[in-house]
Structure formats: C-alpha cells, structure tokens
Amino acid sequence: METLSRREEETLMKVTKAKALKACDDVVREFANCATGRTVSVVWACRAQHKTMQNCMRQYTNADNMERLRIEYIKLRKRDIDAAPKLEQS
C-alpha cells in the first residue's frame, strides 16, 4: 500500500482538524466561553463542555476516518499523476 509523506500527513491532519473545528463550532464556542477568565479551574468547571467538544471533534479525527481520508488522498494523488502529461524521452 502506498503511504503519505510526513508533510502530506501533517497537511491532511491540519485540514481535517480545521473542518472539525468548523463543524463543531457551537460546542467549541461553548467551551471557550466557559474557559474564558479561568486558569486551573477550567479543568473541573468546564469538564462537560470539554467532553462534548472532544466527542464532536473525534467524529472527524478518529483513526478510522483518518485512514479513509488517507486512502482517498492517495487515490486522488495517483489519479493526478496518471492524468499528467508524460514527457517523452529523446
């Protein structure tokens, strides 16, 4: 099986996290509002909001979903390579 380079892997994770943050915007905002002005107390005061935020984010960034995205990315990369014009050697 083909693999992704470290850079591709990092980019894929960054894009996936950004999509997850956008999709989970409401719960991320709730956690941020709870955490505002707190330091150590955020651990127990915002526990429920943090758990809700993590559960939402996990939908997008779990191992199964990341593997599916890797496979999809590899297929697209292969398609683009196959579609690229071939240089003739003289």
Residue pairs with C-beta under 8 A, 6 or more apart in sequence:
2 74
2 78
3 74
4 12
4 70
4 73
4 74
8 73
9 70
12 66
12 69
12 70
12 73
13 61
13 66
16 60
16 61
16 65
16 66
16 69
17 57
17 60
17 61
19 60
20 56
20 57
20 59
20 60
20 61
21 28
21 57
23 56
23 59
23 60
24 53
24 56
24 57
24 60
27 49
27 52
27 53
27 56
28 53
28 56
30 49
30 52
30 53
31 46
31 49
31 50
31 52
31 53
34 42
34 45
34 46
34 49
35 42
35 46
35 49
38 45
38 46
59 65
